[in-house]
């Protein structure tokens, strides 16, 4: 019985933790957009250099930025957006994001690196503001969701242990 109840509690904790990881990924993406903005605005860096710098600064998205950096330097053709979509589909951290988050990331890929400098900065600024709103919503949603996940996990464990007795 103790193992079943513990399993229920831990499964509730797992689902709550998934939501927390989503928040951490969104915060890391917000920092990435800020870094991109600064590198384009002040250092006038090219996109490959920006992605290389992001790979050194990231934890969840490190392999994605490294993949983007390497693929751009290979210069095997293809648009930045196609490389971006391919990189996202190969990234494990994307599974923690909601469908809307994934669409937002694809939109960032569509609008990255294909405009003049001022337009790129303006677009990054818009994306930063939208992402800040997404993070606020995810944080407020997490508080209630974490409590519910913990409670449902514990209740499910207790229910299953009673059912099996």
C-alpha positions, 0 to 999 in steps of 0.5 A, a space after each residue: 500500500 505504501 508503494 502505491 500511495 508513494 507512486 501516486 504522490 510521485 506521479 502528481 509531483 512529476 506532472 507538476 514538475 513538467 509545468 515548472 520545466 516549461 516555465 524555466 524553458 520559457 525564461 531561458 528563451 526570454 533571455 535568449 531573445 534579450 541576448 539576440 537583441 543585444 548582439 544584433 544591436 550593439 555588437 552587430 554580430 551575424 546570426 551564426 555568432 549569435 547562435 554560438 553565443 547562445 549555445 554557451 549560455 543555455 542549459 535546456 536549449 543548448 543543443 538547439 542553439 549549437 545545432 543552429 550554429 553548426 548548420 548555418 556554418 555548414 552553409 548547405 543551403 536551405 532557409 533559416 526557417 527550415 533549419 530552425 524547424 528541423 532543429 526544433 523537431 530534433 530537440 527534446 526540450 520541446 516536449 515540455 512546451 504547449 502547442 501554442 508555445 511551439 507555434 510561437 517558437 516557429 514564428 520566431 524562426 520565420 522572422 529571425 535573420 531575414 530582415 534589415 537590422 532595425 526591423 529585426 530589432 523591432 521584431 525581437 522586441 515584440 517577441 520579448 513582450 509576447 514571451 513575457 506575457 506567456 511567462 506570467 500566464 504560465 507562472 500564475 497557472 502553475 500555482 494552481 496546477 501544481 496543487 491540483 497535481 499533487 492532490 490528484 496524485 495522492 488521491 489516486 494513490 490512496 484510491 488504488 490502494 483501497 481498491 486493491 485491498 
